[in-house]
Amino acid sequence: MTGNDQLSIRAYGASHGSHAHPHFQILFGLEGTLELEVDGRARRIRAGDAWIVPVGARHDFEARSGSRCLVLDSNRGDWSRCIDTPANGKQLPSLIRFLAESAQHQPANPYSHAWQHGPSLLLEAWGSAPAQTRTGRSINWQALAAWAAAHWHDNTLAVADLARRAHLSPTQFTLRCRQETGLAPMQWLRTQRLSHARQLQRSGMRVADSARRSGYQSASALTAAIRRADLRTDLGAD
């Protein structure tokens, strides 16, 4: 594993409701059938199938008869180039089986070679992400999200502020943000803000306090933002 990746084996059953992540989530089917809905669009993942949940996408899972998947949570922007292209790497199925088998021994050896390098190998084996030469500074999206969270009180945060923090021009930052997260800069910022507010609410914090701590002007503004996000998920425009 790296600081940008978390690899695990997960079992799915009844739905626990829709949610979103500030990172890519890549699912590789191992057993059973997983019913997946991403931004209102349905997808079925059986053994051997693979699918990418984009950054910030509202999604829900259900496996009525049970399902197991190899799951990769990743902040690597390279996955954005794979979203609209089905996995076709010939080595991918065998790699998934190998990682799933090695996971049985992972608790006793959490730094095994396979588990450490699995995320990079999965990206390489996907077979549909052409190598691209990227110039300029790398963007630490986790650090940038943490910086933004510390400045939620400043309702004037703009693309220029994010770009300055990333040591890029606004134009360069906008391009990189779309390439690496699949979102426009202000859409990425709103996703981060709303995700933070939802986390605070799930921890038991009152709506008014969650709104204040995440930079919303009022509890009603936060409630409206949540309703808009949920409505977009329900509509699932094609």
Secondary structure, DSSP 8 states (H G I E B T S, - for coil): --TTEEEEEEEE-S----B--SSEEEEEEEEE-EEEEETTEEEEE-TT-EEEE-TT--EEEE-TT-EEEEEEEE--GGGGGTTTS----TTHHHHHHHHHHHHTTTTT-TT-HHHHHHHHHHHHHH---------S----HHHHHHHHHTTTT-TT--HHHHHHHTTS-HHHHHHHHHHHHSS-HHHHHHHHHHHHHHHHHHTT--HHHHHHHTT-SSHHHHHHHHHHHHHHHHH---
